[in-house]
Amino acid sequence: MANIISYKDLGLVNTRDMFAKAMKGGYAIPAYNFNNMEQMQAIIMACVETKSPVVLQVSKGARAYANANILRNMARGAVEYAHELGCDIPIALHLDHGPNFEVAKDCIDNGFSSVMIDGSSLSYEDNIALTKKVVDYAHQFDVTVEAELGVLGGVEEDVAAEESKYTKPEEVIDFTSKTGCDSLAISIGTSHGRCKFTPEQCTRREDGTLVPPPLAFDVLEAIEKQLPGFPIVLHGSSSVPQIYVAEIEKYGGKIPNSVGIPEEQLRKAAKSAVCKINVDSDGRLAMTAAIRKHLVEHPEDFDPRQYLTDARAELVKMYADKNRNVFGSAGHALD
């Protein structure tokens, strides 16, 4: 207990009040994954500019890449940076797809204000047992816990599934009551990674654009009826902007069949019980597109600050647009 670092000492908040306000206000909290300084800066700059609350998400892979101690201090720096920029927006630090109790506990002990435990690949009973174990530990420190019921398809870092399995509405009351989780990630057709659907699953417009199948809003509505007022989370919700896909391929990249979730469907979800929407791939695409463009147009540049400045600026632009026009979170930081 003596070695535990409280997120409150870092200036962070958990997601409880964030989600309650989002559900009441009909918007969703953006949950943006980050791995490095430029991504973190861009997220904070965009959220201060739009006065939006935000969840800074860290995956298992990000912790391995950037080091847990560095990430914790980056989160502290994010809070101080927002203050310096002129708006003390609510910031949560969240573990995305925690694979087991040990990783979740380590994050709780090291300043995370929220953790996800992903037992979706386990049996229903084992998912409940693992989630409850994390909840029992986390709630001692007022850390909120996100669980997952149902399976998302796609691949992203250590998270992979060949096919999705929609969340069963008839299970959600039993699951949330037995685990005590604070929010629930559900499967209604979103998917991890930049290739969320195969070409065969999509329809093709005359111009060749792939149009993905719609989200299962009937499943979402059934879950809402079973759990009125309970915070729902959507994973795998990058829209995979085709402007970035085209830019990457124009400047030498090869990322075929990149298809995301249409933004109008995310807007619809954000007005429902969905109060947190996760975005990772879009940040990767925006950053990569800007870097590739810069290096082709300025082949003499070799200072990372030169091309990362462009990448950061593009990220700010994209995140601010999502806050304003997709999630509806702009202007709600001081609610």
HUDAUR-V919788 format. One record per helix or strand of 3 or more residues. SS is the DSSP state (A for helix, B for strand). FROM is the first residue (numbers start at 1). TO is the last residue. If there is no record, write none. Layout:
BEGIN
ss/from/to
SS/FROM/TO
SS/FROM/TO
END
This chain:
BEGIN
ss/from/to
A/7/10
A/16/25
B/29/33
A/37/50
B/54/59
A/60/66
A/68/85
B/91/98
A/101/109
B/114/117
A/124/141
B/144/149
B/153/156
B/159/161
A/169/179
B/183/186
A/199/201
A/217/226
B/232/234
A/242/250
A/263/270
B/274/279
A/281/297
A/304/325
END
